[in-house]
């Protein structure tokens, strides 16, 4: 069944939607969206709440091309990358007028990655991993691999063949074969 955006009060006419991202609670979905709003082509983020059958369209005339929208684990914030401007923004979904966090020189080759507790956001600048606090007050940069895999408790992040301890900011290489790739964290019981 096709989604009838008019039924949700969606303000953009002839809307095009891509890169969907489900909110953690499962009733809202955010898309990169473009369409006519008051006769002008706009691009931004469409949020549709399937439970209440309502929608929001957060848009900006600066948003020439957006990619990589993702929800914070608590569903209160969205991160968004604009590759034309090389910028990343974090918005409070309930007060999207001004970003909570803004970063420049962001690479758009990978999605920003939220820590499981929502306190940190990892993203890439050219050849650098950045881990920033969700409130924008702290950030660290690392010259490590590509990709991000958070530990379930959010205390560690693997990037390429490096592990970063969040908070102490210690980094160390993982002792892996040259052709190995880290896919995910696995819980194991270690002997005492």
ChimeraX commands (.cxc) that place a marker at each C-alpha (Angstrom):
marker #1 position 0.00,0.00,0.00 radius 0.5
marker #1 position 1.37,3.42,-0.94 radius 0.5
marker #1 position 1.71,6.01,1.78 radius 0.5
marker #1 position -0.74,8.87,1.17 radius 0.5
marker #1 position 1.19,11.91,2.43 radius 0.5
marker #1 position -1.81,14.20,1.99 radius 0.5
marker #1 position -3.69,12.15,4.59 radius 0.5
marker #1 position -0.94,13.03,7.09 radius 0.5
marker #1 position -1.18,16.77,6.43 radius 0.5
marker #1 position 2.20,16.74,4.72 radius 0.5
marker #1 position 2.89,20.30,3.47 radius 0.5
marker #1 position 5.12,19.47,0.48 radius 0.5
marker #1 position 3.37,18.82,-2.83 radius 0.5
marker #1 position 4.81,16.23,-5.22 radius 0.5
marker #1 position 7.12,15.13,-2.42 radius 0.5
marker #1 position 10.04,12.80,-3.01 radius 0.5
marker #1 position 11.28,10.78,-0.01 radius 0.5
marker #1 position 14.45,8.72,0.44 radius 0.5
marker #1 position 16.81,7.32,3.13 radius 0.5
marker #1 position 14.16,6.38,5.72 radius 0.5
marker #1 position 15.14,6.04,9.36 radius 0.5
marker #1 position 12.79,4.51,11.95 radius 0.5
marker #1 position 12.59,6.10,15.39 radius 0.5
marker #1 position 13.51,3.70,18.20 radius 0.5
marker #1 position 9.92,3.40,19.47 radius 0.5
marker #1 position 8.79,2.31,16.00 radius 0.5
marker #1 position 5.88,4.70,15.40 radius 0.5
marker #1 position 7.76,7.51,13.62 radius 0.5
marker #1 position 9.87,7.46,10.51 radius 0.5
marker #1 position 12.10,10.26,9.20 radius 0.5
marker #1 position 13.05,10.67,5.55 radius 0.5
marker #1 position 15.11,13.08,3.54 radius 0.5
marker #1 position 12.35,14.88,1.64 radius 0.5
marker #1 position 12.01,17.40,-1.12 radius 0.5
marker #1 position 8.98,19.02,-2.67 radius 0.5
marker #1 position 7.10,22.26,-3.20 radius 0.5
marker #1 position 6.27,24.22,-0.05 radius 0.5
marker #1 position 4.39,27.45,-0.69 radius 0.5
marker #1 position 5.43,27.28,-4.35 radius 0.5
marker #1 position 9.19,26.91,-3.63 radius 0.5
marker #1 position 11.29,23.77,-3.93 radius 0.5
marker #1 position 12.52,22.85,-0.44 radius 0.5
marker #1 position 14.54,20.00,0.94 radius 0.5
marker #1 position 14.71,18.83,4.51 radius 0.5
marker #1 position 13.47,16.10,6.81 radius 0.5
marker #1 position 9.97,14.69,6.82 radius 0.5
marker #1 position 8.82,13.04,10.03 radius 0.5
marker #1 position 5.67,10.99,9.84 radius 0.5
marker #1 position 4.04,9.61,12.98 radius 0.5
marker #1 position 2.11,6.54,11.92 radius 0.5
marker #1 position 0.34,6.20,15.28 radius 0.5
marker #1 position -1.12,9.73,15.36 radius 0.5
marker #1 position -1.24,10.09,11.55 radius 0.5
marker #1 position 0.53,13.46,11.68 radius 0.5
marker #1 position 3.62,14.81,9.97 radius 0.5
marker #1 position 6.29,17.47,10.26 radius 0.5
marker #1 position 8.43,18.86,7.47 radius 0.5
marker #1 position 11.64,20.42,8.78 radius 0.5
marker #1 position 13.22,22.29,5.92 radius 0.5
marker #1 position 15.91,24.80,5.17 radius 0.5
marker #1 position 16.62,26.80,2.03 radius 0.5
marker #1 position 20.33,26.05,2.64 radius 0.5
marker #1 position 19.66,22.34,2.40 radius 0.5
marker #1 position 20.70,21.86,-1.20 radius 0.5
marker #1 position 21.21,18.13,-0.78 radius 0.5
marker #1 position 20.92,16.15,2.41 radius 0.5
marker #1 position 21.83,12.62,3.34 radius 0.5
marker #1 position 22.13,10.37,6.37 radius 0.5
marker #1 position 19.31,11.19,8.74 radius 0.5
marker #1 position 19.40,9.14,11.95 radius 0.5
marker #1 position 17.55,9.12,15.28 radius 0.5
marker #1 position 19.13,9.31,18.71 radius 0.5
marker #1 position 18.43,6.21,20.83 radius 0.5
marker #1 position 15.85,8.11,22.92 radius 0.5
marker #1 position 14.04,9.38,19.81 radius 0.5
marker #1 position 14.37,13.04,20.86 radius 0.5
marker #1 position 17.07,14.11,18.37 radius 0.5
marker #1 position 17.87,13.69,14.69 radius 0.5
marker #1 position 21.29,13.95,13.11 radius 0.5
marker #1 position 21.50,15.13,9.54 radius 0.5
marker #1 position 24.37,15.57,7.07 radius 0.5
marker #1 position 24.49,18.08,4.20 radius 0.5
marker #1 position 27.34,16.92,1.92 radius 0.5
marker #1 position 27.19,20.07,-0.25 radius 0.5
marker #1 position 28.10,22.18,2.76 radius 0.5
marker #1 position 30.06,19.44,4.57 radius 0.5
marker #1 position 27.97,20.02,7.69 radius 0.5
marker #1 position 26.35,17.87,10.32 radius 0.5
marker #1 position 23.48,19.08,12.49 radius 0.5
marker #1 position 21.73,17.58,15.49 radius 0.5
marker #1 position 18.19,18.85,16.04 radius 0.5
marker #1 position 15.78,18.46,18.93 radius 0.5
marker #1 position 12.71,16.99,17.20 radius 0.5
marker #1 position 10.35,19.08,19.36 radius 0.5
marker #1 position 12.27,22.36,18.81 radius 0.5
marker #1 position 13.99,22.06,15.41 radius 0.5
marker #1 position 14.47,25.80,14.81 radius 0.5
marker #1 position 18.08,25.83,15.99 radius 0.5
marker #1 position 20.52,22.92,16.06 radius 0.5
marker #1 position 21.79,21.49,19.33 radius 0.5
marker #1 position 25.07,20.60,17.61 radius 0.5
marker #1 position 26.66,21.78,14.39 radius 0.5
marker #1 position 29.93,20.50,12.89 radius 0.5
marker #1 position 31.79,21.48,9.72 radius 0.5
marker #1 position 34.02,19.58,7.28 radius 0.5
marker #1 position 32.01,16.39,7.66 radius 0.5
marker #1 position 32.51,13.48,5.27 radius 0.5
marker #1 position 29.23,12.09,3.95 radius 0.5
marker #1 position 30.54,8.63,3.11 radius 0.5
marker #1 position 29.19,7.08,6.31 radius 0.5
marker #1 position 26.18,7.67,8.53 radius 0.5
marker #1 position 26.67,9.48,11.80 radius 0.5
marker #1 position 26.51,6.82,14.52 radius 0.5
marker #1 position 24.86,7.38,17.92 radius 0.5
marker #1 position 26.20,5.66,21.03 radius 0.5
marker #1 position 23.62,3.29,22.58 radius 0.5
marker #1 position 23.11,5.69,25.51 radius 0.5
marker #1 position 22.66,8.68,23.17 radius 0.5
marker #1 position 25.43,10.72,24.84 radius 0.5
marker #1 position 27.85,10.59,21.88 radius 0.5
marker #1 position 27.74,10.85,18.11 radius 0.5
marker #1 position 30.53,9.51,15.92 radius 0.5
marker #1 position 31.08,10.86,12.42 radius 0.5
marker #1 position 33.90,11.35,9.96 radius 0.5
marker #1 position 35.85,14.28,8.66 radius 0.5
marker #1 position 38.29,13.49,5.85 radius 0.5
marker #1 position 40.66,10.84,7.28 radius 0.5
marker #1 position 39.51,11.50,10.86 radius 0.5
marker #1 position 36.98,9.96,13.21 radius 0.5
marker #1 position 35.19,12.51,15.39 radius 0.5
marker #1 position 33.35,11.55,18.59 radius 0.5
marker #1 position 31.29,14.46,19.86 radius 0.5
marker #1 position 28.93,14.83,22.79 radius 0.5
marker #1 position 25.30,15.11,21.75 radius 0.5
marker #1 position 25.07,18.50,23.47 radius 0.5
marker #1 position 27.99,19.83,21.39 radius 0.5
marker #1 position 30.16,20.66,24.41 radius 0.5
marker #1 position 32.94,18.13,23.84 radius 0.5
marker #1 position 34.56,16.42,20.86 radius 0.5
marker #1 position 37.69,14.44,20.10 radius 0.5
marker #1 position 39.29,13.51,16.79 radius 0.5
marker #1 position 41.18,10.33,16.01 radius 0.5
marker #1 position 43.30,9.12,13.12 radius 0.5
marker #1 position 41.89,5.60,12.99 radius 0.5
marker #1 position 40.08,3.38,10.48 radius 0.5
marker #1 position 36.71,3.79,8.86 radius 0.5
marker #1 position 33.36,2.57,10.10 radius 0.5
marker #1 position 31.92,2.69,13.60 radius 0.5
marker #1 position 30.76,-0.10,15.88 radius 0.5
marker #1 position 29.68,0.90,19.40 radius 0.5
marker #1 position 29.90,-1.48,22.36 radius 0.5
marker #1 position 26.44,-2.19,23.83 radius 0.5
marker #1 position 27.26,-0.04,26.89 radius 0.5
marker #1 position 28.60,2.86,24.79 radius 0.5
marker #1 position 31.98,2.80,26.57 radius 0.5
marker #1 position 33.98,1.72,23.51 radius 0.5
marker #1 position 33.94,2.34,19.79 radius 0.5
marker #1 position 35.68,0.26,17.15 radius 0.5
marker #1 position 36.76,2.06,14.01 radius 0.5
marker #1 position 38.60,-0.03,11.46 radius 0.5
marker #1 position 41.12,-2.01,13.50 radius 0.5
marker #1 position 41.26,0.47,16.38 radius 0.5
marker #1 position 39.33,0.64,19.63 radius 0.5
marker #1 position 38.61,3.95,21.38 radius 0.5
marker #1 position 37.73,4.08,25.07 radius 0.5
marker #1 position 35.12,6.83,25.38 radius 0.5
marker #1 position 35.79,9.24,28.22 radius 0.5
marker #1 position 39.48,8.43,28.78 radius 0.5
marker #1 position 40.01,8.70,24.99 radius 0.5
marker #1 position 42.67,6.00,25.01 radius 0.5
marker #1 position 43.11,4.27,21.67 radius 0.5
marker #1 position 44.78,0.98,20.89 radius 0.5
marker #1 position 45.05,-1.22,17.84 radius 0.5
marker #1 position 43.12,-4.47,17.75 radius 0.5
marker #1 position 45.35,-7.51,17.30 radius 0.5
marker #1 position 43.67,-8.90,14.19 radius 0.5
marker #1 position 44.88,-10.61,11.04 radius 0.5
marker #1 position 45.52,-8.16,8.20 radius 0.5
marker #1 position 42.51,-9.33,6.17 radius 0.5
marker #1 position 40.09,-9.39,9.16 radius 0.5
marker #1 position 37.04,-7.14,9.39 radius 0.5
marker #1 position 35.20,-6.35,12.61 radius 0.5
marker #1 position 31.46,-6.86,12.16 radius 0.5
marker #1 position 29.91,-6.44,15.61 radius 0.5
marker #1 position 30.33,-6.86,19.38 radius 0.5
marker #1 position 29.70,-10.30,20.85 radius 0.5
marker #1 position 29.16,-10.96,24.54 radius 0.5
marker #1 position 31.35,-13.73,25.93 radius 0.5
marker #1 position 31.93,-15.00,29.44 radius 0.5
marker #1 position 35.63,-14.87,30.20 radius 0.5
marker #1 position 37.19,-17.16,32.78 radius 0.5
marker #1 position 38.15,-15.39,36.00 radius 0.5
marker link #1:1,2 radius 0.2
marker link #1:2,3 radius 0.2
marker link #1:3,4 radius 0.2
marker link #1:4,5 radius 0.2
marker link #1:5,6 radius 0.2
marker link #1:6,7 radius 0.2
marker link #1:7,8 radius 0.2
marker link #1:8,9 radius 0.2
marker link #1:9,10 radius 0.2
marker link #1:10,11 radius 0.2
marker link #1:11,12 radius 0.2
marker link #1:12,13 radius 0.2
marker link #1:13,14 radius 0.2
marker link #1:14,15 radius 0.2
marker link #1:15,16 radius 0.2
marker link #1:16,17 radius 0.2
marker link #1:17,18 radius 0.2
marker link #1:18,19 radius 0.2
marker link #1:19,20 radius 0.2
marker link #1:20,21 radius 0.2
marker link #1:21,22 radius 0.2
marker link #1:22,23 radius 0.2
marker link #1:23,24 radius 0.2
marker link #1:24,25 radius 0.2
marker link #1:25,26 radius 0.2
marker link #1:26,27 radius 0.2
marker link #1:27,28 radius 0.2
marker link #1:28,29 radius 0.2
marker link #1:29,30 radius 0.2
marker link #1:30,31 radius 0.2
marker link #1:31,32 radius 0.2
marker link #1:32,33 radius 0.2
marker link #1:33,34 radius 0.2
marker link #1:34,35 radius 0.2
marker link #1:35,36 radius 0.2
marker link #1:36,37 radius 0.2
marker link #1:37,38 radius 0.2
marker link #1:38,39 radius 0.2
marker link #1:39,40 radius 0.2
marker link #1:40,41 radius 0.2
marker link #1:41,42 radius 0.2
marker link #1:42,43 radius 0.2
marker link #1:43,44 radius 0.2
marker link #1:44,45 radius 0.2
marker link #1:45,46 radius 0.2
marker link #1:46,47 radius 0.2
marker link #1:47,48 radius 0.2
marker link #1:48,49 radius 0.2
marker link #1:49,50 radius 0.2
marker link #1:50,51 radius 0.2
marker link #1:51,52 radius 0.2
marker link #1:52,53 radius 0.2
marker link #1:53,54 radius 0.2
marker link #1:54,55 radius 0.2
marker link #1:55,56 radius 0.2
marker link #1:56,57 radius 0.2
marker link #1:57,58 radius 0.2
marker link #1:58,59 radius 0.2
marker link #1:59,60 radius 0.2
marker link #1:60,61 radius 0.2
marker link #1:61,62 radius 0.2
marker link #1:62,63 radius 0.2
marker link #1:63,64 radius 0.2
marker link #1:64,65 radius 0.2
marker link #1:65,66 radius 0.2
marker link #1:66,67 radius 0.2
marker link #1:67,68 radius 0.2
marker link #1:68,69 radius 0.2
marker link #1:69,70 radius 0.2
marker link #1:70,71 radius 0.2
marker link #1:71,72 radius 0.2
marker link #1:72,73 radius 0.2
marker link #1:73,74 radius 0.2
marker link #1:74,75 radius 0.2
marker link #1:75,76 radius 0.2
marker link #1:76,77 radius 0.2
marker link #1:77,78 radius 0.2
marker link #1:78,79 radius 0.2
marker link #1:79,80 radius 0.2
marker link #1:80,81 radius 0.2
marker link #1:81,82 radius 0.2
marker link #1:82,83 radius 0.2
marker link #1:83,84 radius 0.2
marker link #1:84,85 radius 0.2
marker link #1:85,86 radius 0.2
marker link #1:86,87 radius 0.2
marker link #1:87,88 radius 0.2
marker link #1:88,89 radius 0.2
marker link #1:89,90 radius 0.2
marker link #1:90,91 radius 0.2
marker link #1:91,92 radius 0.2
marker link #1:92,93 radius 0.2
marker link #1:93,94 radius 0.2
marker link #1:94,95 radius 0.2
marker link #1:95,96 radius 0.2
marker link #1:96,97 radius 0.2
marker link #1:97,98 radius 0.2
marker link #1:98,99 radius 0.2
marker link #1:99,100 radius 0.2
marker link #1:100,101 radius 0.2
marker link #1:101,102 radius 0.2
marker link #1:102,103 radius 0.2
marker link #1:103,104 radius 0.2
marker link #1:104,105 radius 0.2
marker link #1:105,106 radius 0.2
marker link #1:106,107 radius 0.2
marker link #1:107,108 radius 0.2
marker link #1:108,109 radius 0.2
marker link #1:109,110 radius 0.2
marker link #1:110,111 radius 0.2
marker link #1:111,112 radius 0.2
marker link #1:112,113 radius 0.2
marker link #1:113,114 radius 0.2
marker link #1:114,115 radius 0.2
marker link #1:115,116 radius 0.2
marker link #1:116,117 radius 0.2
marker link #1:117,118 radius 0.2
marker link #1:118,119 radius 0.2
marker link #1:119,120 radius 0.2
marker link #1:120,121 radius 0.2
marker link #1:121,122 radius 0.2
marker link #1:122,123 radius 0.2
marker link #1:123,124 radius 0.2
marker link #1:124,125 radius 0.2
marker link #1:125,126 radius 0.2
marker link #1:126,127 radius 0.2
marker link #1:127,128 radius 0.2
marker link #1:128,129 radius 0.2
marker link #1:129,130 radius 0.2
marker link #1:130,131 radius 0.2
marker link #1:131,132 radius 0.2
marker link #1:132,133 radius 0.2
marker link #1:133,134 radius 0.2
marker link #1:134,135 radius 0.2
marker link #1:135,136 radius 0.2
marker link #1:136,137 radius 0.2
marker link #1:137,138 radius 0.2
marker link #1:138,139 radius 0.2
marker link #1:139,140 radius 0.2
marker link #1:140,141 radius 0.2
marker link #1:141,142 radius 0.2
marker link #1:142,143 radius 0.2
marker link #1:143,144 radius 0.2
marker link #1:144,145 radius 0.2
marker link #1:145,146 radius 0.2
marker link #1:146,147 radius 0.2
marker link #1:147,148 radius 0.2
marker link #1:148,149 radius 0.2
marker link #1:149,150 radius 0.2
marker link #1:150,151 radius 0.2
marker link #1:151,152 radius 0.2
marker link #1:152,153 radius 0.2
marker link #1:153,154 radius 0.2
marker link #1:154,155 radius 0.2
marker link #1:155,156 radius 0.2
marker link #1:156,157 radius 0.2
marker link #1:157,158 radius 0.2
marker link #1:158,159 radius 0.2
marker link #1:159,160 radius 0.2
marker link #1:160,161 radius 0.2
marker link #1:161,162 radius 0.2
marker link #1:162,163 radius 0.2
marker link #1:163,164 radius 0.2
marker link #1:164,165 radius 0.2
marker link #1:165,166 radius 0.2
marker link #1:166,167 radius 0.2
marker link #1:167,168 radius 0.2
marker link #1:168,169 radius 0.2
marker link #1:169,170 radius 0.2
marker link #1:170,171 radius 0.2
marker link #1:171,172 radius 0.2
marker link #1:172,173 radius 0.2
marker link #1:173,174 radius 0.2
marker link #1:174,175 radius 0.2
marker link #1:175,176 radius 0.2
marker link #1:176,177 radius 0.2
marker link #1:177,178 radius 0.2
marker link #1:178,179 radius 0.2
marker link #1:179,180 radius 0.2
marker link #1:180,181 radius 0.2
marker link #1:181,182 radius 0.2
marker link #1:182,183 radius 0.2
marker link #1:183,184 radius 0.2
marker link #1:184,185 radius 0.2
marker link #1:185,186 radius 0.2
marker link #1:186,187 radius 0.2
marker link #1:187,188 radius 0.2
marker link #1:188,189 radius 0.2
marker link #1:189,190 radius 0.2
marker link #1:190,191 radius 0.2
marker link #1:191,192 radius 0.2
view
